[in-house]
Amino acid sequence: MSRAFADERPLDQRSRHLLRTLIGRYIRDGEPVGSQTLARHAGLDVSPATIRNILADLEDAGLLSSPHTSAGRIPTAQGYRVFVDSLLQLRPLPDGELARLRQELPAGSGTQSLLGNASELLSAMSHFVGVVSVPRREQFAFRHIDFVPLDAQRVLAILVFADNDVQNRIIQTRRAYDAGELERVANYLNHHFAGRPLSQIRAALVRELKAARSEMDVLLAHTVELAEQALVGGGEDMLLAGQTRLMGVQDLSDLDRLRELFEAFARKREILQLLERTLRAPGVRIFIGEETGLAPLEGMSLVTAPYRAGGTADGQVLGVLGVIGPSRMAYERVIPVVQAAADVLGAALDAP
């Protein structure tokens, strides 16, 4: 995600130090930073005039801009990119906050509960929006299935997955099934396919039906019809928490901006696609402003990390979590929170 600044000239140490100091103060205070302030706080033995010249060079390079109402400067999206990629000093998440994540994301809680808690924790710990993509159900093995007849052409499928999640699904059937037929189908699926992912089961059933003969034809035909609807993915694809926190953010006081942002949250589709772009990327990724490719996220940043089954580096990637907030966010705090949350959530989830 690194981006070179406008004219690709390398920054000398003094310019890097001033850029880091200016962005740090702007993130903290939310006010444009002037040369007099930097002269007092940057710790460099140079005059305000020299600092003004350096700031002018940084502005020419596209890293800073000057609001019309102030002599001070603020970082651009490119400035934040340089700051995040090469100037930021990260520290591990404090032990107390790591303990909080582990306490509120315990193993064995069930996938849906863990994901909901994770999005809430990300919001609470960052003070922005927490987002978690939901693993596709096809990735999880099912442990047990039961069918219950509801009426002439509706059947309730009760699925228990290997990660302790339980789902109830209503199936529309082409004909009525009696309790005995449904029991035989459930017994067949439980005996032959328990412990296998859903996507494998559907494909195997079709192969077996083509190869079947005599009395197995009827049972397999019934099984395929019920399994086509029962053994598919479903439910939420992304969980969001803390959207209303953005209403109190100084940088997002414009109501039209907030409305566009909340509409994007409601649609979910574009944000989910953005998250899925990071599924195979190791570690934390950061999208700043226009890098998201989404107009409602102009002036916003998205910090993401994939979470893996078992929390190990070679575990299967199950999804992505992250924080959405203004580009003027405390990256040195948010990045460790996102990385630690991904590690703890992955460790809490049983491997599919």
C-alpha positions in Angstrom: 0.0 0.0 0.0 3.0 2.3 0.0 2.6 5.4 -2.2 5.4 7.6 -3.3 4.7 11.3 -2.9 4.2 13.6 -5.8 7.6 14.2 -7.2 9.2 11.1 -5.6 12.1 13.0 -4.0 13.3 11.3 -0.8 12.7 13.1 2.4 15.8 14.1 4.5 15.8 13.4 8.2 14.8 17.0 9.1 11.8 16.9 6.8 10.7 13.5 8.0 10.9 14.7 11.6 8.9 17.8 10.9 6.3 15.9 9.0 6.0 13.3 11.8 5.6 16.1 14.4 3.1 18.0 12.4 0.9 15.0 11.7 1.1 13.8 15.3 -0.1 17.2 16.6 -2.8 17.5 14.0 -4.1 14.0 14.9 -4.1 15.0 18.5 -5.6 18.5 18.3 -7.5 18.6 15.0 -6.1 22.1 14.2 -3.8 23.2 11.4 -0.2 23.4 12.6 1.9 26.4 11.9 5.7 27.0 11.8 5.7 28.7 15.2 4.1 25.7 16.9 6.6 23.4 15.2 9.5 25.6 16.2 8.4 25.2 19.8 7.6 21.5 19.8 9.7 19.8 17.1 12.9 19.8 19.1 15.0 21.1 16.2 17.5 23.9 16.5 16.3 25.8 13.4 14.4 29.1 12.9 10.7 29.4 12.1 11.8 30.7 8.7 13.7 27.5 7.9 10.7 25.5 9.1 8.4 27.5 6.8 10.7 26.6 3.9 10.6 22.9 4.7 6.8 23.0 5.1 6.5 24.7 1.7 8.6 21.9 0.2 6.4 19.3 1.8 3.3 21.1 0.5 4.8 21.2 -3.0 5.4 17.5 -2.7 1.7 16.9 -2.0 2.1 15.8 1.6 0.6 18.9 3.2 -2.1 21.4 2.4 -3.0 24.9 3.6 -6.6 25.5 4.6 -7.8 28.9 3.3 -8.8 30.0 6.8 -5.4 29.4 8.5 -1.7 29.9 8.0 -1.1 26.4 9.4 -1.0 23.2 7.4 -2.7 19.9 7.6 -1.7 16.5 6.1 -3.1 15.3 2.8 -4.0 11.6 2.1 -0.5 11.3 0.6 1.0 12.8 3.8 -0.9 10.3 5.9 0.4 7.5 3.7 4.0 8.5 4.1 3.4 8.8 7.9 1.8 5.4 8.2 4.3 3.6 5.9 7.6 5.1 7.2 7.3 7.5 10.1 4.9 5.8 12.5 6.4 4.2 15.7 4.2 1.3 16.8 4.2 -0.4 20.2 2.5 -3.7 21.1 -1.0 -3.5 22.6 -0.8 -3.0 26.4 -1.2 -6.2 28.4 -4.5 -5.0 30.0 -6.2 -4.4 26.6 -4.9 -7.7 25.3 -6.3 -9.4 28.3 -9.7 -7.7 27.7 -9.8 -9.1 24.1 -9.0 -12.6 25.4 -11.6 -12.4 28.1 -14.4 -11.2 25.8 -13.5 -13.4 22.9 -13.1 -16.8 24.6 -12.8 -20.1 22.6 -16.0 -22.2 22.4 -18.4 -19.3 22.4 -19.8 -20.0 19.0 -18.9 -18.2 15.8 -21.8 -15.7 15.7 -21.3 -14.6 19.3 -17.5 -14.2 18.8 -17.9 -12.1 15.6 -20.5 -9.8 17.2 -18.3 -9.3 20.3 -15.3 -8.6 18.1 -17.0 -5.8 16.1 -18.3 -4.3 19.4 -14.8 -4.5 20.9 -13.1 -2.9 17.9 -15.6 0.0 18.1 -15.2 0.4 21.9 -11.4 0.3 21.8 -10.9 2.6 18.8 -14.0 4.9 19.4 -14.8 4.4 15.7 -16.7 1.8 13.7 -15.8 -1.9 14.1 -16.3 -4.2 11.2 -16.0 -8.0 10.8 -16.6 -10.0 7.7 -18.5 -13.3 8.4 -16.8 -16.6 7.3 -18.8 -18.3 4.6 -20.7 -21.2 6.1 -19.4 -23.4 3.2 -16.0 -23.4 4.9 -17.4 -25.0 8.1 -18.0 -28.7 8.6 -21.5 -29.6 9.8 -21.8 -31.9 12.9 -25.4 -33.0 12.8 -28.7 -32.3 10.9 -32.3 -32.9 11.7 -35.4 -32.3 9.6 -38.9 -31.5 11.0 -42.0 -31.4 8.7 -43.9 -28.1 9.0 -46.7 -28.5 6.4 -47.3 -30.0 3.0 -44.3 -28.4 1.3 -42.2 -26.9 4.0 -39.5 -28.6 6.1 -37.4 -27.1 9.0 -33.7 -28.1 8.7 -31.7 -27.8 12.0 -28.0 -27.7 11.4 -25.3 -28.0 14.1 -21.8 -26.9 12.8 -18.4 -28.0 14.1 -17.9 -24.4 15.4 -20.9 -24.8 17.7 -23.1 -22.6 15.6 -26.7 -23.8 15.2 -28.9 -22.6 12.3 -32.5 -23.2 11.4 -33.5 -23.1 7.8 -37.0 -23.3 6.2 -36.9 -25.5 3.0 -39.6 -25.3 0.3 -40.1 -28.8 -1.2 -41.6 -30.0 -4.4 -43.7 -32.7 -2.6 -44.7 -33.6 1.0 -42.3 -35.6 3.1 -43.4 -37.7 6.0 -41.4 -37.9 9.3 -40.0 -41.3 8.3 -38.6 -40.1 5.0 -37.0 -37.1 6.7 -35.5 -39.2 9.4 -33.9 -41.5 6.7 -32.4 -38.5 4.9 -31.0 -37.0 8.1 -29.5 -40.4 9.1 -27.9 -40.8 5.7 -26.3 -37.3 5.9 -25.2 -37.7 9.5 -23.7 -41.1 8.9 -21.8 -40.4 5.6 -21.0 -36.7 5.7 -20.7 -35.4 9.3 -17.3 -33.6 9.7 -17.2 -32.4 6.0 -17.7 -28.9 4.7 -21.0 -28.1 3.1 -19.7 -27.4 -0.3 -18.1 -30.9 -0.5 -21.3 -32.6 0.6 -23.4 -31.1 -2.2 -20.9 -32.1 -4.8 -20.5 -35.6 -3.4 -24.3 -36.2 -3.3 -24.7 -35.3 -6.9 -21.9 -37.8 -7.9 -23.4 -40.5 -5.8 -26.9 -40.0 -7.2 -25.5 -40.4 -10.7 -23.8 -43.6 -9.8 -26.6 -45.0 -7.6 -28.9 -47.9 -8.6 -32.1 -49.6 -7.4 -33.4 -48.7 -3.9 -30.7 -46.1 -3.2 -32.0 -43.9 -6.1 -35.1 -42.8 -4.1 -33.2 -42.0 -0.9 -30.5 -40.1 -2.7 -32.9 -38.2 -4.8 -34.8 -37.1 -1.6 -31.5 -36.2 0.0 -30.3 -34.1 -2.9 -33.5 -32.1 -3.0 -33.4 -31.3 0.7 -29.6 -30.8 0.8 -29.8 -28.3 -2.1 -31.5 -25.8 0.2 -30.4 -27.0 3.7 -26.6 -27.1 3.0 -26.0 -23.7 1.6 -24.4 -20.6 3.1 -26.6 -18.0 4.6 -27.0 -15.3 7.2 -25.1 -12.1 7.7 -22.0 -11.4 5.5 -20.6 -8.5 7.6 -21.1 -7.1 11.1 -20.8 -3.4 11.9 -20.7 -1.8 15.3 -20.4 1.8 16.5 -21.6 3.7 13.4 -23.2 6.4 15.6 -19.8 7.1 17.2 -18.9 9.0 14.0 -21.6 11.6 14.6 -19.4 13.0 17.4 -16.2 13.2 15.2 -15.1 16.7 14.5 -14.0 15.9 10.9 -17.5 14.5 10.1 -19.7 17.4 11.1 -21.2 17.8 7.6 -24.7 16.1 7.6 -24.6 15.2 3.9 -21.2 13.4 4.4 -22.6 11.5 7.3 -25.7 10.5 5.4 -23.6 9.1 2.5 -21.5 7.2 4.9 -24.4 5.7 6.8 -26.0 4.7 3.5 -22.8 2.9 2.5 -22.9 1.1 5.9 -26.5 0.1 5.3 -25.7 -1.3 1.8 -22.6 -3.1 3.1 -21.8 -4.5 -0.3 -19.1 -2.0 -1.3 -17.4 -2.2 2.1 -17.5 -6.0 2.1 -15.9 -6.0 -1.3 -13.2 -3.7 0.0 -12.6 -6.0 3.0 -12.4 -9.1 0.7 -9.5 -7.4 -1.2 -7.4 -7.9 1.9 -8.2 -11.6 2.5 -4.9 -12.9 1.2 -2.8 -10.0 2.4 -0.7 -10.8 5.5 -0.8 -8.5 8.5 -2.4 -5.1 8.7 -3.5 -3.1 5.6 -4.5 0.5 5.6 -6.7 2.3 3.1 -6.6 6.1 3.3 -9.1 8.3 1.6 -9.4 7.7 -2.1 -7.4 4.5 -1.8 -10.7 2.8 -0.7 -12.2 3.5 -4.1 -15.5 4.5 -2.3 -16.7 8.1 -2.5 -18.5 7.9 0.9 -15.1 7.1 2.5 -13.3 10.2 1.3 -11.5 11.6 4.3 -11.8 8.2 6.0 -9.4 5.4 6.7 -9.9 1.7 6.9 -7.4 -0.4 9.0 -7.8 -4.2 8.4 -6.3 -7.5 9.2 -7.3 -11.1 8.2 -8.2 -13.5 11.0 -7.2 -17.2 10.7 -8.5 -20.4 12.2 -6.6 -21.2 15.3 -4.9 -17.8 15.2 -1.8 -19.3 13.5 0.1 -17.9 10.6 -0.7 -21.0 8.5 -4.3 -21.3 9.6 -7.1 -21.0 7.0 -8.2 -17.4 6.5 -11.8 -17.1 7.7 -12.4 -13.4 7.2 -11.2 -9.9 7.8 -11.8 -7.4 10.6 -11.0 -3.8 11.0 -11.8 -0.2 12.0 -13.3 2.6 9.9 -12.7 6.1 11.1 -11.5 9.5 10.0 -8.1 9.7 8.4 -7.2 11.9 11.4 -7.1 8.8 13.6 -4.5 7.7 16.1 -2.9 5.0 13.9 -0.3 4.1 16.5 -3.2 2.9 18.7 -5.7 1.6 16.1 -3.2 -0.6 14.2 -2.1 -2.7 17.3 -5.8 -3.1 18.3 -6.8 -4.4 14.9 -3.8 -6.8 14.7 -4.4 -8.1 18.3 -8.1 -8.5 17.7 -7.5 -10.6 14.5 -5.0 -12.8 16.4 -7.4 -13.3 19.4 -10.5 -13.9 17.3 -8.7 -16.4 15.1 -7.4 -18.3 18.1 -10.9 -18.4 19.6 -12.4 -20.0 16.5 -12.2 -23.7 15.9 -10.7 -24.7 12.6 -13.4 -25.6 10.1 
